[in-house]
Amino acid sequence: MNEIYESIRLGGDERNVERLGVFVAWLVSNHLLDPVFEKTAGSAVARLRLQDLTGPEFLATVLHGELKPTHLNEVGRGFAEDYFVSGRFNADYCRSEYTGENEWLRYNEVSPSVTAAFRQYCAPKPRWKGLGAKILRFPSRKQ
């Protein structure tokens, strides 16, 4: 596990503040923060959930520009590593067609993809892939 999942990069082709802000906003909105951290940042968490604070603003002011594993609870860390670190979030984010400045409209366009990935991540994994059972029918005995 990395010390930092990603840090803010401003300006140029490497700019990631909007992309990272969307993911952070989704994590916060879906209660995937570490409980102690969430309690410490309570008012900012509440403001983000009420959409009074954007994901990039939360990232810059509360997370000091870095998304770390310590910011997330166990499920949040697992999902971030499975979806964000693997690059699947970037692919979903790049499919977004929104080009404006409203961060919540951007969030609304990307969040269904993140939610679908989270549901898939949380879905029970089949234990016996490809195995099945055949039910045999035996003739009954007549007495």
C-alpha positions in Angstrom: 0.0 0.0 0.0 1.4 3.4 -1.0 1.8 6.2 1.5 -0.1 8.6 -0.8 -2.6 7.6 -3.4 -2.3 10.9 -5.3 -1.4 14.5 -4.7 -2.8 17.6 -6.4 -1.1 18.8 -9.5 -2.0 22.2 -10.7 -1.6 23.6 -14.2 -0.6 22.1 -17.6 -1.3 18.6 -18.9 -0.6 17.1 -15.5 -3.5 19.0 -13.9 -5.6 16.5 -11.8 -7.4 18.7 -9.2 -10.9 18.2 -10.8 -10.4 14.5 -11.4 -9.1 13.8 -7.9 -11.7 16.1 -6.4 -14.5 14.1 -7.9 -13.2 10.9 -6.4 -12.7 12.5 -3.0 -16.2 14.0 -3.1 -17.6 10.5 -3.9 -15.6 8.9 -1.0 -16.8 11.5 1.5 -20.4 11.4 0.3 -20.5 7.6 0.6 -19.1 7.5 4.2 -15.8 5.9 3.3 -13.6 8.1 5.5 -11.8 6.9 8.5 -14.2 7.5 11.5 -11.7 9.4 13.5 -10.7 11.5 10.6 -14.3 12.1 9.7 -15.0 13.3 13.3 -12.0 15.6 13.2 -13.1 17.2 9.9 -16.8 17.0 10.8 -17.9 20.5 9.6 -16.1 20.2 6.3 -17.5 16.7 5.8 -21.0 18.0 6.4 -20.5 21.0 4.1 -19.3 18.7 1.3 -22.2 16.3 1.8 -24.5 19.4 1.6 -22.7 20.5 -1.6 -21.6 23.7 0.1 -17.9 22.7 -0.4 -16.6 21.0 -3.6 -14.4 18.0 -3.8 -11.3 20.0 -4.9 -11.9 22.5 -2.1 -12.1 19.7 0.4 -9.0 18.0 -1.0 -7.0 21.3 -0.9 -8.1 22.5 2.6 -8.9 19.4 4.6 -6.7 16.8 3.0 -3.9 19.3 2.3 -3.7 18.3 -1.3 -3.1 14.6 -0.8 -5.4 11.5 -0.7 -3.8 9.0 1.7 -4.9 5.5 2.8 -5.1 6.9 6.4 -7.9 9.2 5.4 -10.2 6.2 4.5 -11.8 3.4 6.4 -11.1 -0.3 5.5 -13.7 -0.5 2.8 -12.6 2.9 1.4 -9.0 1.8 1.2 -9.8 -1.5 -0.5 -12.0 0.3 -3.0 -9.5 3.0 -3.7 -6.8 0.5 -4.3 -9.0 -1.7 -6.5 -10.6 1.1 -8.5 -8.5 4.4 -8.2 -5.0 3.1 -8.0 -5.6 0.5 -10.8 -6.5 3.4 -13.2 -10.1 2.3 -13.7 -11.4 5.6 -12.2 -9.3 7.6 -14.7 -10.9 5.7 -17.6 -14.4 6.4 -16.2 -13.5 10.0 -15.6 -12.2 10.5 -19.1 -15.5 9.3 -20.6 -17.1 12.3 -18.9 -18.2 14.9 -21.5 -18.6 17.8 -19.0 -16.2 20.7 -19.7 -17.7 23.5 -17.5 -16.5 24.9 -14.2 -19.3 23.5 -12.0 -17.7 20.8 -9.9 -21.1 19.4 -8.8 -22.3 18.9 -12.4 -19.0 17.2 -13.1 -19.5 15.0 -10.0 -23.1 14.2 -11.1 -21.8 12.9 -14.5 -19.0 10.7 -13.1 -20.5 9.4 -9.9 -22.9 6.8 -11.5 -19.8 5.1 -12.9 -18.0 5.2 -9.5 -21.1 3.9 -7.8 -21.4 1.0 -10.3 -17.8 0.1 -9.7 -18.3 0.2 -5.9 -21.3 -2.1 -6.1 -19.3 -4.5 -8.2 -16.4 -4.3 -5.7 -18.8 -5.0 -2.8 -20.7 -7.8 -4.6 -20.0 -11.3 -3.2 -17.5 -13.2 -5.2 -18.6 -16.6 -6.4 -16.7 -19.4 -4.6 -17.1 -22.1 -7.3 -16.8 -20.4 -10.6 -18.0 -22.7 -13.4 -19.0 -25.5 -11.2 -22.6 -26.7 -11.1 -24.6 -29.6 -9.9 -26.9 -31.8 -11.8 -30.0 -33.1 -10.2 -30.7 -36.7 -11.0 -34.2 -38.0 -10.9 -34.5 -41.6 -9.8 -37.5 -43.7 -10.8 -39.8 -44.2 -7.9 -40.5 -47.7 -6.6 -44.0 -49.0 -6.8 -45.1 -51.2 -4.0 
